[in-house]
Amino acid sequence: MTGITRRSFLALAGTAGALSLMGGCAATSTQSARRKVVVVGGGYGGATAAKYLKLFDPGLDVTLIEKRKTYYSGPGSNEVLAGWHELAWLRRSQEGLQKNHGVHLIHGKVTEIDPERRSVELKDGSEIPYDRLVLSPGVDMRFDAIEGYNLKASKRIPHAWRPGKQTLQLHNQIKAMRNGGVVVITAPSGPYRCPPGPYERASLIAHYLKQHKPRSKVIILDDKTQFSKQALFFKGWEELYPGMVEWVSSEKEGKIDHVDVKKLTVATEFNHHSADVLNIIPPQKAGWLARKAELADASGWCPVELHSFESTLIPNIHVIGDSCIATPMPKSAFSANSQAKICAHAIVELFKGNPPGPPSLINHCYSVLAPDYAISITGVYEYSVTERQLVATSSGETPMDADRQKEAEFARSWRENITADTFE
Ligand SMILES: Cc1cc2nc3c(=O)[nH]c(=O)nc-3n(C[C@H](O)[C@H](O)[C@H](O)COP(=O)(O)OP(=O)(O)OC[C@H]3O[C@@H](n4cnc5c(N)ncnc54)[C@H](O)[C@@H]3O)c2cc1C
């Protein structure tokens, strides 16, 4: 595999647009061969894309590559943190996509992408060619963003923002905490994975503390001045956990400045907090592979053409899910699943020589505050030709007087539905 960079590749070929057209010509000349689509990342974005590519065109040769033997779901992971379920409850398998839809499943890490030869290389040295590549590699933490918090520190002070062992580790730390202790959560400024997630986490930790250590409290140190579903969260905390959850805006205390992982302290610009348990949720960026392949811009995220989610930087590579820029859509499993379907449909149309139509996408995010208490937010997004980006054409939140128990039932049912829609 050549170590060609995106810049040298584009210089070689002219422009990304020209290459896309070349891709089309190459495909036409081998019409009888089965088109190959390789999907990297078997989470909510990648698994949905692989499945829907086969549903939209069963004749496609679709390979899904996932580096982890076990994938744990983000949705629901705060409930594991609160001790409601075992970690195994979050396990999702991509095997169903192989059995039910004929997707080839490979467990391995993709280490290189060669856009010129259109192939990916795995850690074991094997190469897999593609006509089109879909990447959904999730997020990486920005370990350079908060002084004192890096990869090594995260082993002791888990962020638990990629569900798995760290989810359990944080649960165990809270379980071992004294009654009367303080759990400090830091919430990053955006864009980051699951905007309401830190506040759902604070709620479910408070739920645990209320039952087991009622003199304790949760403090959220926020790098922002407002957050998703804010008024609904405030109402929920007042009703369910009075005096137990404190939200500290950066307007009041300034930005998060540094962390001392040994002393379990966080310094903001104007104050200082000691914790018994510390949960740092750092700022984030696109997954390593997307950045290594030079698919990310200076923001750390991947710009895409929103009719197809094809990269605007490298042709024939599509980026979906948390890694891509699809503002104002939030980074969520629901968004990743929605984007995957648009992307899969666009790829099938592109193979037929048709330009993909304008996209319409949906996100609906539930936050669970207690077993029988949930709230939600919805957005419908369409492509604006004048703004050349997605715009929210409709949006809404749980009304203040709505039945929270019904919302909790909807949240459970949504989780079952998206699991089936993505992985089965
Ligand atoms: C606490 C928490 C709660 C959440 N709650 C919700 C919720 O209620 N609703 C909701 O919609 N969303 C929720 N989310 C967000 C959701 O989990 C993510 O937005 C979603 O998983 C994004 O999907 P993705 O496909 O982009 O990335 P991921 O699901 O992270 O999948 C990426 C996959 O790519 C694989 N990969 C990466 N690099 C490589 C490589 N080089 N080779 C092979 N494989 C690779 C990874 O192993 C991973 O399996 C929550 C997240 C958290 C942390």
The ligand as a MOL file (V3000), in Angstrom:
LIG
                    3D

  0  0  0     0  0            999 V3000
M  V30 BEGIN CTAB
M  V30 COUNTS 53 58 0 0 0
M  V30 BEGIN ATOM
M  V30 1 C -23.5910 7.9360 27.6990 0
M  V30 2 C -24.1360 7.9620 26.3050 0
M  V30 3 C -25.5170 7.9190 26.1060 0
M  V30 4 C -26.0310 7.9710 24.8090 0
M  V30 5 N -27.3930 7.9420 24.6420 0
M  V30 6 C -27.9210 8.0540 23.4130 0
M  V30 7 C -29.3380 8.0380 23.2300 0
M  V30 8 O -30.1160 7.8950 24.1780 0
M  V30 9 N -29.8150 8.1900 21.9760 0
M  V30 10 C -29.0060 8.3380 20.8930 0
M  V30 11 O -29.4980 8.4550 19.7640 0
M  V30 12 N -27.6410 8.3510 21.0370 0
M  V30 13 C -27.0920 8.2090 22.2520 0
M  V30 14 N -25.7130 8.2110 22.4100 0
M  V30 15 C -24.8390 8.5260 21.2530 0
M  V30 16 C -24.5220 7.3190 20.3880 0
M  V30 17 O -23.9500 6.2810 21.1490 0
M  V30 18 C -23.5560 7.7020 19.2670 0
M  V30 19 O -23.9560 8.9190 18.6980 0
M  V30 20 C -23.5400 6.6250 18.1880 0
M  V30 21 O -23.0120 5.4410 18.7320 0
M  V30 22 C -22.7520 7.0710 16.9620 0
M  V30 23 O -22.6370 6.0180 16.0290 0
M  V30 24 P -21.3210 5.9150 15.1180 0
M  V30 25 O -21.5990 4.7980 14.1790 0
M  V30 26 O -20.9760 7.2350 14.5940 0
M  V30 27 O -20.1700 5.5470 16.1450 0
M  V30 28 P -20.0190 4.2780 17.1150 0
M  V30 29 O -21.3500 3.7690 17.5320 0
M  V30 30 O -19.0460 4.6710 18.1600 0
M  V30 31 O -19.3550 3.1710 16.1920 0
M  V30 32 C -18.0670 3.3270 15.6950 0
M  V30 33 C -17.4680 1.9560 15.4940 0
M  V30 34 O -16.3410 2.0500 14.6130 0
M  V30 35 C -15.3810 1.1320 15.0620 0
M  V30 36 N -14.0900 1.5580 14.5070 0
M  V30 37 C -13.4640 2.7370 14.7200 0
M  V30 38 N -12.3110 2.7800 14.0560 0
M  V30 39 C -12.1940 1.6140 13.4040 0
M  V30 40 C -11.1750 1.0480 12.5550 0
M  V30 41 N -10.0540 1.7380 12.2800 0
M  V30 42 N -11.3690 -0.1930 12.0520 0
M  V30 43 C -12.4970 -0.9020 12.3620 0
M  V30 44 N -13.4660 -0.4310 13.1690 0
M  V30 45 C -13.3230 0.8200 13.6870 0
M  V30 46 C -15.4600 1.2330 16.5820 0
M  V30 47 O -14.8990 0.0890 17.2000 0
M  V30 48 C -16.9680 1.3440 16.7990 0
M  V30 49 O -17.5850 0.0970 17.0180 0
M  V30 50 C -25.1680 8.0890 23.6990 0
M  V30 51 C -23.7660 8.0910 23.8950 0
M  V30 52 C -23.2610 8.0240 25.1800 0
M  V30 53 C -21.7910 8.0320 25.3810 0
M  V30 END ATOM
M  V30 BEGIN BOND
M  V30 1 1 1 2
M  V30 2 1 2 3
M  V30 3 2 2 52
M  V30 4 2 3 4
M  V30 5 1 4 5
M  V30 6 1 4 50
M  V30 7 2 5 6
M  V30 8 1 6 7
M  V30 9 1 6 13
M  V30 10 2 7 8
M  V30 11 1 7 9
M  V30 12 1 9 10
M  V30 13 2 10 11
M  V30 14 1 10 12
M  V30 15 2 12 13
M  V30 16 1 13 14
M  V30 17 1 14 15
M  V30 18 1 14 50
M  V30 19 1 15 16
M  V30 20 1 16 17
M  V30 21 1 16 18
M  V30 22 1 18 19
M  V30 23 1 18 20
M  V30 24 1 20 21
M  V30 25 1 20 22
M  V30 26 1 22 23
M  V30 27 1 23 24
M  V30 28 2 24 25
M  V30 29 1 24 26
M  V30 30 1 24 27
M  V30 31 1 27 28
M  V30 32 2 28 29
M  V30 33 1 28 30
M  V30 34 1 28 31
M  V30 35 1 31 32
M  V30 36 1 32 33
M  V30 37 1 33 34
M  V30 38 1 33 48
M  V30 39 1 34 35
M  V30 40 1 35 36
M  V30 41 1 35 46
M  V30 42 1 36 37
M  V30 43 1 36 45
M  V30 44 2 37 38
M  V30 45 1 38 39
M  V30 46 1 39 40
M  V30 47 2 39 45
M  V30 48 1 40 41
M  V30 49 2 40 42
M  V30 50 1 42 43
M  V30 51 2 43 44
M  V30 52 1 44 45
M  V30 53 1 46 47
M  V30 54 1 46 48
M  V30 55 1 48 49
M  V30 56 2 50 51
M  V30 57 1 51 52
M  V30 58 1 52 53
M  V30 END BOND
M  V30 END CTAB
M  END
